[in-house]
Amino acid sequence: MNPLANPEPWNLVAGGYQSETVPAFRQYCQKALELIGYEPYKKVVDIACGPGTLSLMLAESAAEITAIDFSAGMLDIFRRLAAEQRAKNIIIHHMDGQTLDLPDNTFDFGFSMFGLMFFPDRMAGFKELLRVLKPGGRAAVSSWAPVAESPVMQLMFGSLRAAFPERPEPKTNMLSLENPEFFQNEMTNAGFQHVMVTAFDGEWRIENADTFLESMVKGSAPLEMMRHNLGADVWAEKRKLIVAYLQENLPPLPAVLHSRALIAVGSKPV
């Protein structure tokens, strides 16, 4: 099983994810809202909500938001942020997105931003999302595109291979949501109609090699888990190799690089 299908890595990275990754993730959420044709004063479900990035963006416009995640650490941060924002219309549940304890035909809009892509049973995730939508309700699900299409990810994986030469080059999994055709077919086979997949290049600002690396590690569950497992001494040596690679391969700084996501939008049949 993919280790990211367990809550432990997400609990470990929760604080760094909120501080380092969420600011960049908001632009992907904004694009999903545009593609889905979001309307205010409707009921929303946010599946694998993390620290509530999308939900908090909608807190002032939605009638009600139900947000779920399997990471208690992420939800602790979400609850704190919701309290600080005085968001009264968000209901937060510690729950598995593959088996939603939510009623049928309830929500106008459903989202899973970079969450459902990690589910061990993605089809169950898609079908549960479909089930809880009202007839005619719309959903948006996002996934990362292949590493080869994202300069930010190419830099990060290239630097990791400089420190870990035995690490294989990332390859596109054509039987995953990295493949837009497969993405569209899987969501359609789950019962959604009019599914369209759009590529969107989000911007990541890079000031220098050190801050870029710290931001990526603190905000990435697999990288933070790797650092944690290696221990401080080994990581310190590997970090020197990674920073050296970044310093050699980064463009003139400060710079803006892109990371591509795929956002699929579909509707529940009436």
C-alpha positions as CSV (number, residue, x, y, z in Angstrom):
1,M,0.0,0.0,0.0
2,N,1.1,3.5,-0.7
3,P,2.4,4.9,2.6
4,L,0.5,8.1,1.9
5,A,-2.7,6.1,2.2
6,N,-2.1,6.1,5.9
7,P,-2.7,9.1,8.3
8,E,0.7,9.0,10.0
9,P,2.7,10.9,7.3
10,W,0.0,13.5,7.1
11,N,0.0,13.9,10.9
12,L,3.7,14.3,10.8
13,V,3.7,17.0,8.1
14,A,0.5,18.9,9.2
15,G,2.2,22.0,10.6
16,G,4.6,22.4,7.8
17,Y,2.0,21.7,5.2
18,Q,-0.2,24.6,6.5
19,S,2.7,27.1,6.6
20,E,4.6,26.1,3.5
21,T,2.3,24.4,1.0
22,V,-1.2,25.9,1.5
23,P,-0.3,29.4,0.2
24,A,0.6,27.8,-3.2
25,F,-2.4,25.4,-3.0
26,R,-4.9,28.1,-2.9
27,Q,-4.4,28.8,-6.6
28,Y,-5.3,25.3,-7.5
29,C,-8.4,25.5,-5.4
30,Q,-9.3,28.8,-7.1
31,K,-9.0,27.2,-10.5
32,A,-11.2,24.2,-9.4
33,L,-13.9,26.7,-8.2
34,E,-13.7,28.4,-11.6
35,L,-13.9,25.1,-13.5
36,I,-16.8,23.7,-11.4
37,G,-18.9,26.8,-11.8
38,Y,-19.1,27.4,-8.1
39,E,-22.2,29.3,-6.8
40,P,-22.6,30.8,-3.4
41,Y,-25.2,29.8,-0.8
42,K,-25.0,26.1,-1.6
43,K,-24.0,23.0,0.4
44,V,-20.4,21.8,-0.1
45,V,-18.5,18.6,0.8
46,D,-14.7,18.8,1.0
47,I,-13.2,15.3,1.0
48,A,-9.6,14.8,2.3
49,C,-9.7,18.4,3.3
50,G,-6.3,18.6,5.0
51,P,-6.0,21.8,7.1
52,G,-9.1,23.2,5.4
53,T,-7.6,25.2,2.5
54,L,-10.6,25.1,0.2
55,S,-13.3,25.1,3.0
56,L,-11.9,28.2,4.6
57,M,-11.8,29.9,1.2
58,L,-15.6,29.3,0.9
59,A,-16.6,29.9,4.5
60,E,-18.1,33.3,3.8
61,S,-20.0,32.3,0.7
62,A,-21.3,28.7,1.2
63,A,-24.5,27.8,3.0
64,E,-22.8,24.9,4.7
65,I,-19.5,23.1,4.3
66,T,-18.9,19.5,5.5
67,A,-15.2,18.7,5.6
68,I,-13.6,15.3,6.2
69,D,-10.1,13.9,6.5
70,F,-8.5,10.9,8.1
71,S,-5.5,12.8,9.6
72,A,-6.2,14.0,13.1
73,G,-3.2,16.3,12.9
74,M,-4.5,18.1,9.8
75,L,-8.0,18.4,11.4
76,D,-6.5,19.9,14.6
77,I,-5.0,22.7,12.5
78,F,-8.2,23.1,10.6
79,R,-10.3,23.5,13.7
80,R,-7.9,26.1,15.0
81,L,-8.0,28.1,11.8
82,A,-11.8,27.8,11.5
83,A,-12.1,29.2,15.1
84,E,-9.7,32.1,14.3
85,Q,-11.7,32.9,11.2
86,R,-14.9,32.5,13.2
87,A,-16.3,30.2,10.5
88,K,-19.7,29.0,11.8
89,N,-20.9,27.1,8.8
90,I,-18.1,24.4,8.6
91,I,-18.8,20.9,10.0
92,I,-15.5,18.9,10.4
93,H,-15.4,15.1,10.7
94,H,-12.6,12.7,11.2
95,M,-13.6,10.2,8.5
96,D,-12.4,8.0,5.7
97,G,-13.3,9.3,2.3
98,Q,-13.7,5.8,0.9
99,T,-16.6,5.1,3.4
100,L,-18.4,8.4,4.0
101,D,-20.8,8.4,7.0
102,L,-22.9,11.0,5.2
103,P,-26.4,10.8,3.7
104,D,-27.2,10.4,0.0
105,N,-28.1,13.3,-2.3
106,T,-27.0,16.0,0.1
107,F,-24.5,18.4,-1.5
108,D,-24.5,20.8,-4.4
109,F,-20.7,20.8,-4.8
110,G,-18.1,18.3,-3.9
111,F,-14.3,18.6,-3.9
112,S,-11.2,16.5,-3.3
113,M,-8.1,18.5,-3.8
114,F,-5.0,16.3,-4.0
115,G,-6.6,13.8,-1.7
116,L,-8.6,11.1,-3.5
117,M,-5.6,10.5,-5.7
118,F,-4.0,8.7,-2.7
119,F,-6.9,6.5,-1.8
120,P,-6.1,2.8,-1.9
121,D,-9.5,2.3,-3.5
122,R,-10.0,5.3,-5.7
123,M,-13.2,3.9,-7.3
124,A,-14.8,3.7,-3.9
125,G,-13.7,7.3,-3.3
126,F,-15.3,8.5,-6.6
127,K,-18.5,6.5,-5.9
128,E,-18.9,7.9,-2.4
129,L,-18.4,11.4,-3.7
130,L,-21.0,10.8,-6.3
131,R,-23.4,9.2,-3.8
132,V,-23.5,12.2,-1.5
133,L,-24.0,14.8,-4.3
134,K,-27.5,15.9,-5.2
135,P,-28.7,14.9,-8.7
136,G,-27.1,17.5,-10.9
137,G,-24.5,18.3,-8.3
138,R,-20.9,18.9,-9.5
139,A,-17.6,17.6,-8.3
140,A,-14.0,18.7,-8.8
141,V,-11.1,16.3,-8.1
142,S,-7.4,17.2,-8.6
143,S,-4.2,15.2,-9.0
144,W,-0.6,16.1,-9.8
145,A,0.5,15.7,-13.4
146,P,3.6,13.7,-14.3
147,V,6.9,15.0,-12.9
148,A,8.1,15.6,-16.4
149,E,5.5,18.3,-16.9
150,S,6.3,20.2,-13.8
151,P,9.6,22.1,-13.5
152,V,9.3,22.4,-9.7
153,M,8.9,18.6,-9.4
154,Q,11.8,18.0,-11.8
155,L,14.1,20.1,-9.6
156,M,13.0,18.4,-6.5
157,F,13.3,14.8,-7.8
158,G,16.6,15.6,-9.5
159,S,18.0,17.0,-6.2
160,L,16.9,13.8,-4.4
161,R,18.6,11.6,-6.9
162,A,21.8,13.7,-6.4
163,A,21.7,12.7,-2.7
164,F,20.3,9.2,-3.3
165,P,21.8,7.9,-6.6
166,E,20.0,4.6,-6.1
167,R,16.7,6.3,-6.3
168,P,15.0,5.5,-9.7
169,E,13.8,8.3,-11.9
170,P,10.1,9.0,-11.5
171,K,8.0,7.5,-14.3
172,T,4.5,8.3,-15.3
173,N,2.0,5.7,-14.1
174,M,-0.4,5.5,-17.0
175,L,-2.9,3.7,-14.8
176,S,-3.3,6.5,-12.3
177,L,-4.8,10.0,-12.2
178,E,-1.5,11.4,-13.7
179,N,-2.9,10.2,-17.0
180,P,-5.7,12.6,-18.0
181,E,-7.4,10.0,-20.3
182,F,-7.3,7.4,-17.5
183,F,-8.5,10.1,-15.0
184,Q,-11.5,11.0,-17.2
185,N,-12.4,7.3,-17.8
186,E,-12.2,6.4,-14.1
187,M,-14.4,9.3,-13.0
188,T,-16.8,8.5,-15.8
189,N,-16.9,4.8,-14.9
190,A,-17.7,5.7,-11.3
191,G,-21.0,7.3,-12.6
192,F,-20.1,10.9,-13.3
193,Q,-21.1,12.5,-16.5
194,H,-19.7,15.3,-18.7
195,V,-16.2,14.7,-17.2
196,M,-13.5,17.1,-18.4
197,V,-9.9,17.2,-17.3
198,T,-8.0,20.4,-17.4
199,A,-4.3,21.0,-16.9
200,F,-3.4,24.0,-14.7
201,D,0.1,25.3,-14.0
202,G,0.4,26.8,-10.5
203,E,3.2,29.2,-9.7
204,W,5.8,28.6,-7.1
205,R,8.1,31.4,-6.1
206,I,11.7,30.5,-5.3
207,E,14.0,32.9,-3.4
208,N,17.0,30.6,-2.8
209,A,18.0,27.0,-2.6
210,D,17.8,26.6,1.2
211,T,14.4,28.1,1.6
212,F,13.1,26.2,-1.4
213,L,14.3,22.9,0.1
214,E,12.9,23.6,3.5
215,S,9.5,24.6,2.0
216,M,9.3,21.5,0.0
217,V,10.3,19.1,2.8
218,K,8.1,20.8,5.5
219,G,5.1,20.8,3.1
220,S,5.5,17.3,1.6
221,A,4.4,14.2,3.6
222,P,6.9,11.8,1.8
223,L,9.8,14.1,2.1
224,E,9.2,15.0,5.8
225,M,8.7,11.2,6.5
226,M,12.0,10.5,4.8
227,R,13.8,13.2,6.8
228,H,12.3,11.9,10.0
229,N,13.3,8.3,9.2
230,L,16.9,9.2,8.2
231,G,17.7,10.9,11.5
232,A,19.4,14.3,11.9
233,D,23.0,13.3,11.2
234,V,22.3,11.4,7.9
235,W,19.9,14.1,6.8
236,A,22.4,16.8,7.3
237,E,24.8,15.1,4.9
238,K,22.2,14.4,2.3
239,R,20.9,17.9,2.6
240,K,24.3,19.3,1.6
241,L,24.1,17.3,-1.7
242,I,20.6,18.4,-2.3
243,V,21.3,22.1,-1.8
244,A,24.4,21.8,-4.0
245,Y,22.3,20.3,-6.8
246,L,19.7,23.0,-6.4
247,Q,22.3,25.8,-6.5
248,E,23.7,24.5,-9.7
249,N,20.4,23.9,-11.4
250,L,18.0,26.6,-10.3
251,P,17.4,29.5,-12.7
252,P,18.5,33.0,-11.8
253,L,16.9,33.9,-8.5
254,P,14.4,34.9,-7.4
255,A,12.4,32.9,-9.9
256,V,8.9,31.6,-10.5
257,L,8.5,28.0,-11.6
258,H,5.4,26.0,-12.3
259,S,3.9,22.8,-11.0
260,R,1.2,21.2,-13.1
261,A,-2.0,19.8,-11.7
262,L,-4.9,18.0,-13.4
263,I,-8.4,19.1,-12.3
264,A,-11.3,16.9,-13.3
265,V,-14.9,18.2,-13.2
266,G,-18.0,16.1,-13.6
267,S,-21.7,16.1,-12.6
268,K,-24.1,13.6,-11.1
269,P,-26.9,12.5,-13.5
270,V,-30.2,14.1,-12.8
